[in-house]
Every structure is written in structure tokens, then in C-alpha cells.
């Protein structure tokens, strides 16, 4: 290392992407410093995927208790305690944060508890101490943050997705505004835990960008679990004693104990100092990078949600790993963002890999659509009114599977395994010659033999 630099790599941000990059770079022999102003672990571990999934699990027990009666169990009247869930969830987050911190130390990474900003292409400033650190390479991995509040009068009365984890009491009535991952998942959680839940979205379907049949099926399922308001907006929020009164676009009012604004996230670039080095962000705030995560300034790289390529934790991790291997390991490679398995932890759950039907029809001359909608085996005794929906999309010319969509129990687990096959370029013939595991829901993916002629309404065919 040149004597002009204090470190080979300075990482700004201690989330999933930054931590992976720091550890891999250190493993390649680089001297690494990492600055994190809040808690190590980032959105996923501290205020996102992990604590939210624990809340999803908590909510799903309500269905399990109801279903048990159909199988001969008498479990009495269950009672949920928000304080117990919060304490145990927060303790698990703290445990994981400790693991992340210890792993950094074990890798030889110097952790700095401070906010860092860019001063020039090779210098960062620690905002609290004012210390300047010279680095040969700078990696920006600061993630994204919730849009602070709905841009309406009284919007400051709403909490964002971070605020959910600070709630000391479970709201009896909650209004969730939004139609994406975060709004859908939290609305499902609160409804399952017993809160009277209203999910309001300005669009005509939830989860823009997903397959339309999956979106329709989720909407039907959610309309049974909560008060789902589509094609609606909130005009203003006002205090009503200890409650909050929301006035909708048609003049109707809804009185609730809590409003959750979950209408989007934005790259967390405020105060980062990008303007000092001439890095212009995109209109959505994202830092532009090339395939190898390099910005327009050769010594500065960026990975994860701050680049807005695919705002998913596993993508940030792989981008961080690829960056470290490329810059410090002499093994250049980049992440393929074209095929990403993903899940939405709604209830029912969604798992997806590849194109939705509309995009597939645009990308290929002709596609075959295989679909199956059925009542899951468990529901035959529980009596629960639910259906599973599965779709397999195939490029007719090559027989390659270009999209798989699952809505139903454990869809995320199913799609992880299916994602391996689709990533490897599996054909429909490969699916067909795979032996079914019976009786499972997943066997439907390898037993669908006849494509549908046209799109059918969900629940038909």
C-alpha cells in the first residue's frame, strides 16, 4: 500500500453489501476500514427483512390455531402479547448485530462508529470527529431509506417502516398506505395479529411489476383478511384525540390509531458528499455505476440499494463480493441482474423467478403458459378458504422456462429451489421429466402438461 493512504479500502455503510465487501477484501489481504453511524447489519438485519420475517411468523400462528380444530386439536382461545414479541424480536436483532460485528473484527476490518462523507476521490471525513482518512478505494454502501412521510397535509402523523419496530403497543386500528412489498407485508402482519387493518393503494392492483394473475389472486386473498381499498388516495391526516383521522379522496374518513406510510424508499445519499467529486445521482437518487459497481470516479464504487439496480439484500451481498474479488482479489466478475428469484412474505406468500407473462410476451415471439389453481391439501380438513396459484412460462422456440410464479404457503422456499433450475436454463422438458414429490403443492410445477390457450381468470381451469 502506498504511504499516501491510511487504508486500501474505506467502506461507508455497515449493511449487508458493505460488510460482505469489507470481509472479502480483507481476506484478499487489503487493509479495510468500515464506518457505520447506526448499527451494523443495515436495513435487512436491523429494521427490515429479519425482524419483519419474525413478525410474519408471529402472525401466521393465528391461522395455525384456527386450522388445528379441523385436525382434531382443541387449543383453547389463543392470546397474543405484542410486548413479548417485541422483546424477543429485538433481542434476536441484537444477537445478529453482535455476530456481524465480531465477524468484521475476526476478518481484520477496523470498524468505526461514525458517519462518513466523501471529501475528494481518495478522502473521507468522519462527521462526528472531523478526522480525515485517505483511502486508495472508497466503497459507498449506505443503502436506502423510507420516504419519510406521505406528501399530504398532516403527513408527519404517519410512521414509516422503521417506525413499526419502535411501536411499544400494537395498534388496534391501522391504516397502511402503499401497494409494494413493504406495505403488503406489514398489512398482512398487522391483520394476522388482530389489528383492524386497512390497506389503501392508489393503483388498481397491488405489487406493480408482478404477474397480473398473481396480483389479482393476492388482492382477492387480502380482501378477505382486511379492508382493502384500491384506486384510492389519502388527502390529509388530522389528530382526533389520541387517534388519527384520515380523509380520503372521496371525502370518506377513517379513524385509526396508527398510519403507516409505505409508499417507497430512496437511496440514502443526502450529505454523502457526492457533489464534491462530481458524481451526479439519477432522478431517483441512485448512484450510477457500471457492471463492476464503479462510479464515474475511478476510485469510488457503490453497491446495494444506493445504486437501485435491484433493491434486495442477496443482490447487495453479491455485488459487494464481486467488487472485492474484482478490485482486491484479481478475480473480476459482475452480478447478473437479469434473473433474480424473490419472495414477498405476504399471507398467502409469493415466490417469483424470471419474467411475468406480459414481459415474456414482449421478449419472445411466442410463449406457452402453464397454470394450476387448486385448493391445498391442508385446507381440505381445516376448511380454510384459500387457493394456490402456480404459473410456468416457457419460450416456445427453445422450450426454456423463462418465468415461474407461485402464490401459496412456503412459496419463497419453493422458488429458491426452482430458481436454481431456471438459472441453469432448464427447459419445460426438464421440468416434465422431474419426478414429483407427492403429496406436495410443489409437485404441480412438474406435472402441468397442457398450456392454456389464453389468460384465464384466477380460479378457472
LORO-202563 format. One record per residue (C-alpha): y, x negated, z negated. Coordinates in steps of 0.1 Angstrom, whole numbers, plus 5000, padded with zeros to 4 digits. Layout:
BEGIN
YXZ/...
***
This chain:
BEGIN
500050005000/503549875008/505649774978/508250014991/506250314980/505250434945/502250614958/500350664990/500351044988/502551284969/501351644968/503851924960/501852214946/498652234925/496852524941/493552524960/494852334991/496852074972/494152004946/491451954973/493651734994/494551524964/491051474952/489651394987/492551144994/491950974960/488250954969/489250765001/491050514979/494550644981/496850644951/497851004946/500451194926/500551574924/503351784910/502852134897/505652324879/503552614865/499752604861/497152404880/494952634902/497552814922/497553174932/493853214935/492853084901/495853184880/497253504895/495153614925/491553604937/489853514904/491553734878/491754024904/488054004912/487254014874/489354334873/487454474903/484154414884/485554594854/486554894875/483154924892/481354984859/482855334859/480755414890/477655254875/477955464843/478155784864/475355684887/473055594859/472455954850/470756014883/468255744874/467355884840/469855704818/471955864792/474755614784/476955844765/480755864770/481955514780/485355394768/487455124784/489654884764/492454714785/493254464758/489654334757/489554294795/492954114795/491953874767/488653784783/490153764818/493053534806/490553314787/488553264818/491653174839/492552914812/489052774813/489152734851/492652574849/491152324825/488352234849/490852184878/493051964856/490051754844/488751714879/492151584891/492151324863/488551234870/489451174906/492250934896/495051174906/498251154885/499351504875/503051564870/504151884852/507351934871/508852094902/509251864931/511651884961/511951674992/514851424994/514051235026/510951175047/509450945020/511151054988/510651344964/512751434934/511351574902/513651864895/513551854857/513651484850/515651394881/513251104888/512850994924/509450894937/508850714970/505650824989/504150705021/502951055028/504151385014/501951705014/503552045009/501052284994/503252534975/501652854987/503353184989/504953434965/505153804964/508153974979/510054024947/510654394948/510854694972/514254674990/515355004977/517755124950/516055064917/513554824932/513954594902/511954854882/508854764901/506454484892/504854264918/501254144919/501953864895/503254114870/499954304870/498454024850/501154044824/500754414816/499954454779/498954814783/497155004810/499555244827/498355604825/500155674859/500855414885/502355414920/501255134943/503455074973/501854895003/498854905026/497554555028/494854355008/496754344976/497954704974/494454834984/492554614959/494854684930/495055064937/491255064937/491154874904/493555104886/491955424899/488555294888/489755204853/491055554848/494755534857/496155824877/496855634908/499055704938/498855464968/501755504992/501955335026/504455375054/501755345081/499155595093/496255375082/495555105055/494854745063/496654675096/494754435118/491254555107/488954765128/490255115131/486955275122/486755065091/490355165083/489655535087/486455515066/488355335038/491155595040/488655875036/486955705006/490255624989/491555984994/488656094972/489455834945/493155864942/496356024956/496655854990/500055905007/500255775043/503255785066/505455795035/508155575020/509955554987/513755604989/514655494953/513355434918/515055554886/514455534849/513255864834/512955794797/510155544793/508855644827/509955574863/510755844888/510155764924/511955974951/510055984984/511456015019/510956395020/512756444986/509556484966/509456294933/506656124915/506856024878/504755724867/504555464840/504455174864/505355094900/503554804918/505354684949/502754504970/504454505004/503954145013/504153775005/506353505018/505953125019/507352964988/509852735004/513052814985/514652504971/511952274986/514552065005/513152105040/516652125054/517351775042/514651635066/515351875094/512252095091/513152445103/510952725090/509753015111/511453355107/508853455080/509553135061/506452945072/506452575078/505452495114/502652245117/500252115144/496452145144/496251855119/498852005095/501551765104/505151885105/507951775128/508551485104/505551245108/505251155071/505351515059/502351755061/501752115049/498652315042/497752665029/499752975026/503052795031/502052755067/500953115071/498253025095/495653225076/496653315040/493153275024/492053034997/489052895016/491352815045/493752625023/490852425008/489552335042/493052245055/493552025025/490251855030/490851805068/494251655061/492951405036/489951295058/492351265088/495151065071/493350865045/489650875055/489750765091/487751085100/490151305119/489251675122/491052005120/490252355109/489252625135/491252935125/489753155152/486753275133/487253345096/484853555075/486853755050/486454035025/488554305009/487454384974/488254754976/485755014965/484055054989/484154684998/484954555032/483454245049/484654115083/483953825107/485353805142/487254045164/487954415157/487054645185/490454675201/490954295202/487454245215/488154475244/491254275252/489353935251/486254025270/485654205303/483054435287/481654475252/478854665236/479554835203/476654895179/477355105149/475555265120/476855505094/474455605066/474155715030/473055415009/469655444992/471155424957/473255744964/470155954971/469455974933/472955914919/474356194941/477455984949/479356094980/479655774999/478655625032/478155275045/479655185079/478454885100/479654765134/478454485156/480554395186/478854205215/480354035246/478154195272/478353905297/477053635272/475253865246/477153675219/478153865188/481953845186/482554075156/480754225126/482354475103/480854615071/482154875047/480054935016/478554784985/478454404985/480054385020/481654055010/478253905001/476754035033/479453905056/479253555041/475653515053/476453695086/479453465091/477053165094/475253325123/478353435141/480053095136/476952935152/477353155182/474453395175/473653655202/472554015198/469053895208/469153655178/470053945155/467354165171/464553905165/465553855129/463154025105/464754305085/464654285047/463554625036/464854835019/468454695020/471654805035/471954475054/468854545074/470954775096/472654475111/469354365127/467854705135/470654865156/469154885191/471355105212/475155065218/477355365215/478955475247/482455525233/484155515200/482755795177/484555945147/483355785115/480255965101/478956065135/476055915153/
***
